[in-house]
Every structure is written in structure tokens, then in C-alpha cells.
Amino acid sequence: MNTAATLADHLRHAARLTPEATALIAGDQYWSFAEWLANCAAVAGGQAHTGQPLCTTGSSLELAGLACVASLQNRPFWPVDRRPRDNPSPTELPAATALVISTSGSEGRPRAVLLSAANLDAAAAASNQRLPLGAGDLWLNCLPLYHIGGQSILWRCARAGAGVLLHDGFAAERVATDLARYPVSHLSLVPSMLALLLDAGARPPASLRHVLIGGAALAQPLYARATAAGWPLTPSYGMSETAAQIASWQASDGPWQQGLVGRALPGCEIGITSDGRIRLRGPQVMLGYLNGGGPDADGWLSTGDLGHLDDEGRLTVIGRADDMLISGGRNVHPLDVEACLAAFPGVCDVAVTGLPDPLWGDRVVALVVGVVSAEALLAHARLHLPSAALPRKMVFLDRLPRNPAGKLERSTLRRIAAEAAA
């Protein structure tokens, strides 16, 4: 396969090489590679198109099929949870565009990312090398297919000749049932999904080799709880702009610590700018954004994430630069406070935000899910945090606002904190 192979190319290759092998399982339905390709080809052949991007919403099964249909028709695919108002004309997209995918939009309006087949194929090849994936393996995909996390699994599995066990969204009980029912080798989760599986008493099957964790920060207590129960976690770092995973931690990287996401995938580079932001370069970095902007002239993409690299090239993600609070004249990142509070017994989930304060600058506010007293939690925080980072208010909730990709909705956190303060 050349580096510009398409999703359709990989499906054709798998259908020739292992036509009867499992391509897709969804509910009680099953398709071999030969059947899946034939079904998608029939839809593609009977559907007229004018070169416009195939922009559509639908169930996970519908979006998985239409991703293949669009590739067979050699047209860009844009899966969405809600159809955008303005469908771009073909002249607005670079000719190489294979996928238009929206960012998670945890802060403000989502942006449409343009990815080529070369971007997506390079990302799949690198991921399949880091988390060895081959013919006969089975990846349980419970991530939304209108986000890059779900779409990237389709590419990885097609490229490897592996099967996809597709769920229409995440439900802990159903994931637990299918882990016991099928020989799942790979699983992608965000931390909140992992926590729900543990709460449901789900157990990792012997076949499970890799649980790719991304989309949000993984707390040390959750990592410890999951690994003690036998879950083979691989914390990772990636984004829509890099066609998902671009770095991941392995046991060979040494003991895991909060924020550690390991080394860059093969063929990719990670750097840190003078102001501490993570920058990325490699064949899987996007073409650009729909409305302009993207990598610089040297191919580097500067992100909004803060991080640092050690002497071995291992990346630790500190958090979003935009989330940084200034409390009492000191920089305080919400992730540091969240990590401290999450370690206290009884805390199930926690998020930290800030409110304007005439004395402190930013008043640190903790939003907590769990059965714990504010006094005990604050006493714990005093033992581990500087005065400027201590929560000045705690708000107890039944659950935290997260988007379908599992990321905290920071703007909603600030609104909840403001309402509680009022």
C-alpha cells in the first residue's frame, strides 16, 4: 500500500486477501470484508453526486457505511452530529481533502479540520505499529463517529484487516457485555467512560491487549484503580488536527505519572514553543482548517496545550493554555488542582474553574461529584497545594458537563460556578 491509500483501497485489499474475515459487527448484524465492501459499493454506485462533500448525520452504523461510500466515490466525507448550516463547495476544499471533521468544541465554536487520505493513512499506520493491530483482531468502537476518535478506528482496522465491533454511543453495561461476548483486542475510551466501566464492575477479557485512553486528562487515582483491576491502559495524546493519536505511553517509557503520554508515533515530531505550548509535525498533521489557518511553512502545528519533553523525548501534557488561572499573582492550572482533589477518597469526578475576584484575580472554584465533605476535601488540599491554588468555593453536582467526546465543557463549568456564587 502506498502512503496515499484511501479507506476504500484498504477495504478492497482486505476483501481480496481475507474476504470472509470479520469487517464489522453492529448489534446482531455481521459483515465480512467481502460483504461490507459489496454493500458500500452498491450504495456508492446507485447514488449520484456532484463532487460536493458528503455531509451527513446519522447513527454510528450509518456513518461507518457512508465513510466507505464517500471514499469509493472519491469525495470528501463530513460526518456531523448536527448538519452545519453552510455546506462548503468543492472549490473551498483542497483537492486532497478526504475527511472534514469538527473539533470537539469544548471551548467555544468547533472548527472544521481538513484531513487528506495521506494524513489518515499515516496516522493509521503509525497507530497500528505502536499498538500492534493485525488481521483477526477486533477493536470495540464506542466513540462518536462524528469525532476523529471514532473515524480513526475505521481506518486502522481497514488498513490492518481487523474487525470493528461498533456501538452506537457508549453504554457501560453494553460494553461490558460485549467484552465478555467477543474476543476484543483493542478498545478506545475517554477517562469518564473508563470510570463508568469500573463502577459497573466490568472486567477486561484475556483477549484485550490495549485500552487507548485519550480525549481528556487521565487522573492518577483512576489509572491506579484500572490497572489494579487488570485493564491494559495506554494513555495517549492527539486531536482532530493530527488525525487522532500522535503520542502514546508504553510500559517501556517507565512508570506512568499524571499527564505523561509518552513518545511521538513513528514519523512524527513533538516540540515545545518558547511559551510552553506543544507543537507537532509529521505526515498525519492536517491540511488546514476549513476557514483558514493550519500548520506553518515548516509544517509545524502549534497547539493550545501546554507541556514539556524530558531528555528521552517523552511528553507530559500540563493542560490547555487558555485554562490557566492567575490566583494571588501565581499561575494555577486547573489540572493540578483537579489531580489533588481527585486523589481524595469519595471524590468520583472533579473539575476546577475560576471566577473573577478583586482580591485573588481568579477565584479557584471546584465542582465535585462524590460523597465527601467540603471541609475534609479542603483540609486535604491544604496539605498538597499552595495557598493560591486552594479552592475558595466548592460546588457539589450529580455529574459534570462533558461533551460526547468526554471532554469537560469549560464554558459550562464557569457558568455553573457563577450561578452558584450568585
C-alpha positions in Angstrom: 0.0 0.0 0.0 1.3 3.5 -0.8 1.1 6.3 1.8 -1.9 7.9 -0.1 -4.1 4.8 0.0 -7.7 5.5 0.8 -10.2 3.9 3.1 -11.7 2.2 0.0 -8.3 1.0 -1.1 -7.8 -0.8 2.3 -11.2 -2.3 2.2 -10.6 -3.6 -1.3 -7.3 -5.1 -0.2 -8.8 -6.8 2.8 -11.7 -8.1 0.7 -9.2 -9.7 -1.7 -6.9 -11.0 0.9 -9.3 -12.2 3.6 -12.9 -11.9 2.1 -14.6 -14.0 4.8 -12.8 -12.3 7.8 -14.9 -10.1 10.1 -15.1 -6.5 8.9 -17.9 -5.1 11.1 -20.2 -6.2 13.9 -23.1 -3.9 14.9 -25.7 -5.3 17.3 -26.8 -8.6 15.9 -25.6 -7.8 12.4 -22.3 -9.1 10.9 -20.4 -8.3 7.7 -17.3 -9.9 6.3 -14.9 -7.7 4.3 -16.4 -9.0 1.0 -19.9 -8.3 2.2 -19.2 -4.9 3.7 -17.4 -3.7 0.5 -20.1 -5.1 -1.7 -22.9 -3.3 0.3 -21.0 0.0 0.3 -20.2 -0.3 -3.4 -23.9 -0.8 -4.2 -24.8 2.3 -2.3 -22.0 4.3 -3.9 -22.9 3.1 -7.4 -26.6 4.0 -7.0 -26.0 7.4 -5.5 -25.4 10.4 -7.8 -23.0 13.1 -6.6 -21.6 16.3 -8.0 -18.3 16.4 -6.1 -19.8 18.1 -3.1 -18.6 16.7 0.3 -20.9 14.0 1.7 -22.1 16.0 4.7 -24.5 14.0 6.9 -25.6 12.9 10.3 -26.8 9.5 11.4 -26.3 6.5 13.6 -22.8 5.1 14.0 -23.6 2.3 11.6 -24.9 4.7 9.0 -21.8 6.9 9.4 -19.5 4.0 9.1 -21.1 2.9 5.9 -21.2 6.4 4.5 -17.5 6.9 5.2 -16.8 3.9 2.9 -19.3 5.2 0.4 -17.7 8.6 0.2 -14.2 7.0 -0.2 -15.5 4.8 -3.0 -16.9 7.9 -4.7 -13.6 9.7 -4.2 -15.4 12.6 -2.4 -14.8 14.2 1.0 -16.8 12.9 3.9 -18.1 15.2 6.6 -19.9 13.3 9.5 -21.7 15.6 11.9 -23.9 15.3 14.9 -26.0 18.2 13.5 -25.9 19.2 9.9 -24.0 22.6 9.6 -25.8 25.5 8.1 -23.3 26.1 5.3 -22.1 23.1 3.3 -18.8 24.0 1.7 -18.5 24.0 -2.1 -15.8 21.8 -3.7 -13.8 24.9 -4.6 -13.4 25.7 -1.0 -11.6 22.5 -0.2 -8.1 21.4 -1.1 -8.3 18.7 -3.8 -6.6 16.2 -1.4 -9.4 16.5 1.2 -10.8 13.1 2.2 -12.4 13.9 5.6 -13.8 17.1 7.2 -14.1 16.6 10.9 -15.2 19.0 13.6 -13.1 19.6 16.7 -14.8 18.7 20.0 -15.7 22.3 20.7 -15.1 22.1 24.5 -14.2 25.8 24.4 -16.4 27.8 22.1 -17.4 27.0 18.5 -16.0 23.9 16.9 -13.7 24.3 13.9 -13.8 22.1 10.8 -10.5 20.3 10.2 -9.4 19.1 6.7 -7.6 15.8 6.5 -6.2 14.1 3.4 -6.1 10.3 2.8 -2.4 10.6 3.3 -2.9 12.2 6.7 -5.4 9.5 7.8 -3.4 6.6 6.4 -0.2 7.8 8.0 -2.0 8.1 11.3 -3.4 4.6 11.0 -0.1 3.1 10.0 1.7 4.7 13.0 -1.0 3.7 15.5 -1.1 0.1 14.2 2.7 0.0 14.7 2.6 1.4 18.3 -0.4 -0.6 19.4 0.2 -3.7 17.2 -3.1 -4.4 15.3 -3.4 -7.1 12.7 -5.7 -9.3 10.8 -8.2 -11.1 13.0 -8.0 -8.5 15.8 -11.2 -6.8 16.9 -11.5 -3.1 18.0 -14.6 -2.2 20.1 -15.5 1.3 18.9 -18.0 3.1 21.2 -16.8 6.7 20.3 -18.9 9.1 18.2 -18.2 8.7 14.5 -18.6 12.4 14.0 -15.4 12.9 16.0 -11.9 11.8 14.9 -11.6 9.2 17.6 -14.3 7.1 16.1 -13.4 7.7 12.5 -9.7 6.8 13.0 -10.7 3.3 14.2 -12.3 2.6 10.9 -9.0 3.5 9.1 -6.8 1.5 11.5 -8.9 -1.6 11.2 -9.4 -1.4 7.4 -5.7 -1.0 7.0 -4.8 -4.0 9.2 -7.6 -6.2 8.0 -9.0 -6.2 11.6 -12.7 -6.1 12.6 -14.7 -3.3 14.2 -17.2 -4.0 16.9 -19.4 -0.9 16.5 -21.6 0.6 19.3 -24.0 3.5 18.7 -22.5 5.6 21.5 -21.3 4.5 24.9 -23.3 2.4 27.4 -21.2 0.8 30.2 -23.4 -2.3 30.5 -23.4 -3.0 26.8 -19.6 -2.5 26.5 -19.1 -4.9 29.5 -21.4 -7.4 27.9 -19.6 -7.3 24.5 -16.2 -7.5 26.2 -17.4 -10.8 27.7 -19.0 -12.0 24.5 -16.4 -11.2 21.8 -12.6 -11.6 21.6 -11.9 -7.8 21.7 -8.2 -7.0 21.4 -8.4 -3.1 21.3 -10.7 -0.6 23.0 -10.8 3.2 22.9 -12.2 5.1 25.8 -12.1 8.6 27.4 -11.5 8.6 31.2 -15.1 9.2 32.1 -16.1 6.0 30.2 -13.3 4.0 31.9 -14.6 5.2 35.3 -18.2 4.1 34.4 -17.0 0.7 33.3 -15.2 0.2 36.6 -18.2 1.3 38.6 -20.3 -1.2 36.6 -17.9 -4.0 37.6 -16.7 -4.7 34.1 -13.7 -6.9 33.7 -11.1 -6.9 31.0 -11.1 -10.1 28.9 -7.9 -12.1 28.4 -8.0 -11.1 24.7 -7.8 -7.4 25.5 -4.3 -6.1 24.8 -4.7 -2.3 24.5 -7.1 0.2 26.0 -6.3 3.5 24.3 -7.2 6.4 26.7 -7.5 9.9 25.3 -9.8 12.9 24.8 -9.3 14.2 28.3 -6.8 14.1 31.2 -6.5 10.8 33.0 -6.3 11.2 36.8 -3.7 9.2 38.7 -6.4 7.5 41.1 -8.4 6.3 38.1 -5.2 5.0 36.4 -4.3 3.1 39.6 -7.7 1.7 40.1 -8.0 0.5 36.5 -4.5 -1.1 36.3 -5.0 -2.8 39.6 -8.1 -4.4 38.1 -6.1 -5.6 35.1 -7.0 -3.1 32.4 -4.1 -2.6 29.9 -4.1 1.2 29.7 -2.3 3.2 27.0 -2.6 6.9 27.8 -2.4 8.9 24.6 -2.3 12.4 23.2 -3.9 13.5 19.9 -6.5 15.7 18.3 -8.6 16.2 15.2 -5.8 18.2 13.7 -3.5 15.1 13.9 -6.0 12.5 12.7 -6.3 11.4 16.4 -3.4 9.7 18.3 0.1 11.2 17.8 1.8 10.1 21.0 1.2 7.3 23.5 2.7 5.9 26.6 4.1 2.4 26.8 5.4 0.4 29.8 8.9 0.9 28.3 8.5 4.6 28.9 8.9 4.0 32.6 6.3 4.4 35.5 3.3 6.4 34.4 2.6 9.8 36.0 -0.4 12.1 35.5 -0.1 13.9 32.2 2.5 11.5 30.7 1.6 10.5 27.2 4.9 9.1 26.0 6.8 9.4 22.8 5.6 10.6 19.4 4.4 8.0 17.0 6.8 6.9 14.2 7.4 9.6 11.7 6.1 12.4 13.9 7.9 15.1 15.9 6.9 16.9 19.1 8.4 20.3 20.2 7.7 22.9 22.8 7.5 26.6 22.0 9.2 29.3 24.0 5.9 29.9 25.9 5.5 26.3 26.8 3.0 25.2 24.1 3.1 21.9 22.4 3.8 21.9 18.7 3.6 18.9 16.3 4.9 18.0 12.9 4.5 14.9 10.7 2.6 13.3 7.9 -0.6 13.0 9.9 -0.9 16.7 10.6 -3.9 18.2 8.9 -4.0 20.1 5.6 -5.6 23.1 7.5 -8.9 24.4 8.8 -12.0 25.0 6.6 -11.9 28.7 7.3 -8.2 29.1 7.0 -5.2 28.6 9.2 -3.1 25.5 10.0 0.5 24.3 10.1 3.2 26.9 9.4 5.5 27.0 6.4 7.8 24.4 8.0 4.9 22.0 8.7 4.7 22.7 12.5 1.3 22.9 14.1 1.2 25.0 17.3 -1.4 23.8 19.7 -3.2 25.4 22.6 -1.9 22.8 25.0 1.0 23.3 27.5 3.5 20.6 28.0 7.2 19.6 28.5 9.5 17.0 27.0 12.1 15.1 29.0 15.5 14.1 27.8 14.1 10.8 26.3 11.5 12.6 24.2 8.6 11.7 26.5 5.8 14.2 26.5 3.9 15.3 29.6 0.7 17.4 28.9 0.1 20.1 31.5 -3.3 21.3 30.2 -4.8 23.9 28.0 -3.1 27.3 27.9 -6.5 29.0 27.9 -7.5 27.3 31.1 -4.6 28.8 33.1 -5.8 30.8 36.2 -3.9 33.6 37.9 -4.7 33.4 41.6 -2.9 35.6 44.1 -0.4 36.5 41.4 0.6 32.9 40.7 -0.2 30.7 37.7 -2.5 27.9 38.7 -3.6 25.3 36.2 -6.9 23.5 36.9 -5.5 20.1 36.1 -3.0 20.4 39.1 -5.9 21.2 41.5 -8.1 18.5 39.9 -5.4 15.9 40.3 -5.0 16.7 44.0 -8.8 16.7 44.7 -9.4 13.5 42.7 -7.0 11.6 44.9 -9.2 12.1 48.0 -11.5 9.2 48.9 -15.1 9.7 47.9 -14.4 12.0 45.0 -15.8 10.4 41.9 -15.2 13.3 39.5 -13.9 16.8 39.8 -13.4 19.9 37.7 -11.8 23.3 38.6 -12.6 26.6 37.1 -12.1 30.3 38.0 -14.3 33.3 38.6 -13.1 37.0 38.6 -12.2 38.2 42.1 -11.0 41.6 43.1 -8.6 40.2 45.7 -7.3 37.0 44.1 -7.6 37.8 40.4 -9.1 34.4 39.6 -11.0 32.7 42.4 -10.5 29.0 42.3 -13.8 27.1 42.3 -14.0 23.3 42.5 -17.0 21.4 41.1 -17.2 18.0 42.8 -19.1 14.8 42.2 -19.0 12.4 45.1 -19.8 11.8 48.8 -17.3 13.9 50.7 -17.5 16.9 53.0 -16.2 20.3 51.7 -14.2 20.7 55.0 -12.4 17.4 54.6 -11.6 18.0 51.0 -10.3 21.4 51.7 -8.1 20.1 54.5 -6.7 17.6 52.1 -6.0 20.3 49.6 -4.1 22.4 52.2 -1.7 19.6 52.7 -0.8 19.4 49.0 -1.4 22.7 47.3 0.0 26.2 47.7 -2.4 28.8 49.1 -3.1 30.4 45.7 -4.3 27.1 44.3 -6.7 26.3 47.1 -10.4 26.3 46.1 -12.2 29.3 47.6 -15.6 27.7 46.8 -16.8 24.1 46.2 -20.0 23.2 44.3 -21.3 19.7 44.6 -23.0 18.2 41.5 -24.6 14.9 40.4 -22.4 15.0 37.3 -20.0 17.2 35.4 -20.9 18.7 32.0 -19.0 16.7 29.3 -19.4 16.6 25.5 -19.8 13.3 23.6 -16.1 13.0 23.3 -15.8 13.0 27.1 -14.1 16.5 27.4 -15.2 18.9 30.1 -17.2 21.8 28.8 -15.2 24.5 30.4 -17.6 27.3 29.5 -20.4 25.5 31.1 -18.3 25.0 34.2 -17.7 28.7 34.5 -21.5 29.3 34.1 -22.3 26.8 36.8 -19.7 28.3 39.1 -21.0 31.8 38.5 -24.6 30.8 39.2 -23.6 29.1 42.4 -21.6 32.2 43.5 -24.6 34.4 42.8 
